[in-house]
């Protein structure tokens, strides 16, 4: 039960939640919110259907469903804000309203079917979760949750409310939200653009359904800045290989990172590498890793180069005879992997901004492009669908330029 709080709470509306079924034989129920004030009661459907057995009547919440419970709490808070807002409008004028007067002022527009920003945002995320159930797709969903949290905090701090209609969003709102993301949330330019892109997608739903009579994003350009991609050079790779490490977990981290360096695999692809993803090529006599990227579903094909095969043999002796579903790489969380990588490179005295993705960058640039592998092949090995992705992803270094212009240099010198 959610009740109003504060001084003289008995003189203010109170609230409670309960499930209601059409009959005792029906398992599905609709959640209702009951408003009580001056001995009067009004019940209002929240439009949320749940299984009757999932409702904890003692704790007044849903069982075993924390996300939908969170969504329910947000809906409840929205209804409370509306009713209390109407209540205070009456009381500020020294009026003593009836519950029906308060209710009509708060919800009189419901028949016109208005849509709120966070109501639509929540609904969009729920659909996104149903359509993308795999763990590998969770990252994108979390970005939507992060965007909604930042937007909710911005609305609360700017307008002192928990929700608002799409009609209240204008260009100033968007520009102020952009500034808020950069200043208050400490986001960089590209991270801010990603959040605005998600918000624009939600706002577009309102525009397409004519829930607002203007497009606040019209003329607003969301542009990304090119960033320098960090890679290791050949000497740093050798130092990483040969360094003596005292801590076991740092050695494990080094091995995983070296595998990424010699295969171009991202963290999530490595953690999901199975025996079925490694094929033997009878023509070349070598093994290939053939797998779809967890992030995009695009297939990549990369030779199992000797340094990577040595690591694989160390991790899983006799892996050739494993069942197709057997995992091959040691398990580690992405958070721990990044944390230990920073510690590892501090020990190695290599002062670069290191993340798990640097191994992928290093493979594409230092090992592949700098050694003359055509960019088309590099693109296939790292699982890109367009060469343009690889051109941005794998930078052209001075070593590659010198090697490819060597003949021209000699010709001009002679």
N, C-alpha and C positions, 0 to 999 in steps of 0.2 A: 504494500500500500504506500502510495506516495502522498505525503501530506504537506500542507503549507507550513512554514515555520516563521519565527520572528516574534516580535513583541505584539501582544493582543491578537495572537493567532486565532483565537476563538471568534474574533469579529471579521475574519477574512474567509474567503472560500476555501474549502478543503477538497481533497482529491483522493480517489481510490480507483484501482484497476481490478477488473474481474472478467473471466471468460463466460460467454453465453452461447449455449447450444440451442438448436431448433427443437431438439427433443433429447431425451435421455439415451436413446439408442444411437445417436449421431456422435461420431468420434471427433469431428472437426468443430471448432468453436471460434467465435469472433471476440476479440478483446474490446471491452467497453471501458470508458472512463466516466466515473460518477462525480459530478460536482455537487457539493453540499454547502448551503449558505442560509442562515436564518431558518433552519428547519425545513427548507425546501431542497428538493433533489432533482437533478436532470442528468440523464444518461446519454452519452454520445459514443457512437462507434468509432474506433480508431482505424477501421479498415484493415486490420491485421488479423489474418486467420492462422490459428495454431491448433495442434492436436490437444484436445482437452487434457489428456494425461501428461502433457509436457508442462502444464502450468502448476507451479508450486504455490498452493494457496496459503501456505504458512509464511514463506519468504516473499510472496507476491512478485515472482519473476519466473522466466522460462528456465527449464532445466536443460543442462548439457548443450547449450547453444549460446556461447558468450557473444558472438558477433550480432546475432539477431536480438539478443537481450540489450546490447548496446544501441542498436537501431531503435528498439522499442523505447528505451530511456530517452532517446533524442526526440521521438515523436511525442512522448509524454511531456517533455520539457517545453516543446513547441506549443502544445495545447495549454499548458499552464501559463506560459508567457502571454498568449493571446487573451486568456480569461482574466489574468491579473492586470494586464494592460488596460482592459475595458473597466475593470473594477476601480483602478486608480483614477481613470478619467472621470468617473462619477464622483468619487470621494474627494478629488481635488476641488470640486465645485460645491463641497459640503452637502452633497446629495446622499440619500440613503436608498440605493436602488434595490430592486428585487433581483433574485437570481435569474429570472427570465430576461430582464432588461440587460443584465450583464452578459448573459449568454448570446442574446441577439446581436449586441454590439460586437462581441468577439467573433462570432461565427456566422453573422448574417450574410456574408458573401459566399458561403460554402456552396450555395445552389448554383453559383456562376462558375464553379469548378476552377478555382485559381490554383496555380502551381508554384511551389516555393523552390528556391535554389537547392537547398540541402535535401528536400524530399526527392527531387529529381536525381540529384547526385547519388544519394543512397540507393535509389532504385537502379541506377546505371551500374553501380558497383556490384549489386546483387546479381544482375544479369551477367556481368563480366566474370564473376566467380563461377557461375553455373556453366558458362561457355568455355572456361579455361580452368579445368579442375586439376591439371598436372602441377606438381611441385615446381617444375622448371618455369611455369608461367606465373608464379607467385610474385616475382619481382615487379612485373608491370602493374599488378593489382595493388601492391604496396605503395607504388608511386601515386596511384589514384587516391589511396587513403591519406597519404602525406599531403597531397594537394588539398583535399577536402579539410584536413585539420588546419592547415595554414589559412585557408579561406575562412573557415569558421572563426578562428582566432582574430583574423582581420576584421570581420563583420562585427564581432563582439566588441573589440576595442574601438572601432570607428563609429558604429551605430548603436552600440549598447543593446543589441538584440541577438537572438539565437538563429534567426532565419529572416529571409526577405524575399520579396517577389522579384521576378526577372525584370519587371518594368523599372525597378529602382537602379538597375545597373546601367551606367553610362560610361563614356570614355574616361572621365575623371576617376571613376571607380576603378577601372582597369589599370590606369597609370599609377594610381595610389597603391593598388595591390602589388604591382610590379616593384615599386619602391619598398614596400613592406617586406616582400620576399628577399630583397637584396640587403636591406638595412637591419630589420628586426630578426629575420631568420638566417642571416649570414650565408645566403646562397650566392654562388657565382652567377655570371651572366647566363651560361648555358643551362644550368640547373633551373634558373628562374624562367627561362624560355620554355623549358619542358613543363613546368608547373602551369604556365599560362596556356600552353598548347592543350593540356588536359582540361583546364577550365573552359577554354574556347570550345572544346568538343561538347562539353555539357551545355554551354550557352547556346550552341548551334541547335540542340534539340528544341530549345524554347523558340528559337527563331523559325525553325522549320514547321513547328506546330502553331505558330502565331500566338504564343503566350506573351509575346512582347511585340510592340508595334515598330521597333527600330532595331538595328544591328549595331551594338556598341563597339564591336570589333572591326567594323568597316574602316579600312585605311590603316589599321594597326598591323605593322609588320613584325613578325616574330622571327628574328634572324639569329643564327648561331655563329659564334666566333671559332675560327680554326685554333686548335690548341696544339702545342708541341707534344709529340708523343715520345715518352721516355723509353729508351732501349739500352741494352747493355752492349758494349763493344766486345770484340773477340778476347782481348786481354782480361776484361772483367769476367767473362764466362769461364776462362781458364782459372782465374783466381777463385771463383765460386766452386769449381770442381775440386781443386787441389787443397783448399784450406782445411786445416785440422780443427774440428769442432768438438767441444767438450760435452755439450748437451745433446741428448738423444733426440729430443723433439725438434731441435734445429737441424739435425742431420736428416730427419724425415722430411722436414720442410724443404731443405735443399734438394732432396731427391725428387720430390713432386714438382718443384719449380724447374729443375733441369729437364724433366720429362716434358713440361709445357714448352720450354725453350726449343727442344728438339722435335716437337710435333706440331707446334702452333695451336695446341688445344687450349680452350678456355677452361676455367676451373670446373664449371658445372658439367662440361663434356668429359673431362678427366674422371670426375667422381662417378660418372655413369658409364664408364668404359667397361664393356663386358667381352667375354671370349668371342661371342658371335660377331663382334665388330672388327676382328682381325682375320684377314684372308691371306692365303698363300698364292703367290703368282708363279706358276710353273715356268713361265717364259723367262723371267728375270731371276727366279730362285729366291726372291725376297718376299717379306710380308708387308701387307698394306693395312692401314687403319681406314675402314670405310664406315662412316657413321653419319647420322643426321644431327645437326646442331640442336641442342636442347632449347636454345633461345629462339631460333627462327625456323627450324625444321628443314633447313637447306643441307643437302648432303655434302660432306667434304671427304676427300681421299688424299691421304698422305702416307708416304713410305714409312715403315717402322725402321728408322735410321739406327745404326749400331748403338749409339749412346743410349737411345730410348729402349732398345731391346735388352741391353745389359741391365738397365734398371728394372725392367719388367721381369727378367729372369731372377733378379734378386728378391723382388716382392713376392713372386708366385712361381716357385720351382715346379716345373712340369705343367705349366699353364696350357701347353698345346693339347693336353688330354682333358682339359676341363669341360664341363657342360656349357652349352651356349649362354646360359643366363648367369654364369659365375662372374662376379665383379673382380676386377684385376688391380685397381689402385687402392692404396691405403686410404682410409676415410679420415677426413678432417673438415670441420666447418669452415665456411668462407671467412667468417670473422676471425677465427683462430689462425687460419692460413695467412691472412693479411697482417695480423698482429705479429706472428712469428717471423714473417718475411722482413718486417721493419727491424726487428731485433737482430735477425741474421745479417742484414746488410750493415747494420751499425757495428757488429763484430768484425765484419770484413772491411770496414772503413770505406765503403762505397757510398758516397753521399748523393743518392738520387732518390726521387720520389717513387718508391717501389710499391706496386700492387700486384695481384695475381696476373693481371692482364699484361704486365710488362714482358712476361715470358712469351706470350703470343706475338707481341710487337717485335720482340727480339728475333724470333724465328723468321718472321716475314721480312725483316730488314737485314739484320746482321748475317744471318745464316743463308737465307734464300736470295734476296735481291743482290746483295753485295758479292755473292758468288756466281752471279750470272744466270740464275733461274729466271725464265721469262715471267713477266708479271701475270700473264694469263694462267700459268701453272700455279703461281703463288695464290692467286685469287681462288682457284679450285681447292687448293690445299687448306686454306683457312675458312672456306665455306662462304665466300661472298658471291652474290648473284650478279654484281656489276663490277667491271674493272675500276670504275670511278671510286668505289668503296676502298679498293686495295691501294689506289694511288694516294688517297688521303690517309689511309691506315698505315701503310709502309712507306716511310719517307725515303727520298733519294739522298744518299749520303755522299760525302766528298770522296770516299774510297770508290764507290760505284762510278762516279763521274770520271775520276782519274783512269779507272780501268777501261771504260767504254770510249774514252777520248785518247787513249794511248797512241793509236796509229795516227790520228790526226795531229797529235803533238809532234811525233817524229817526222811526219811529212812536212809540217810547217817549219820545223827546226832545220830541215835539210835544204 
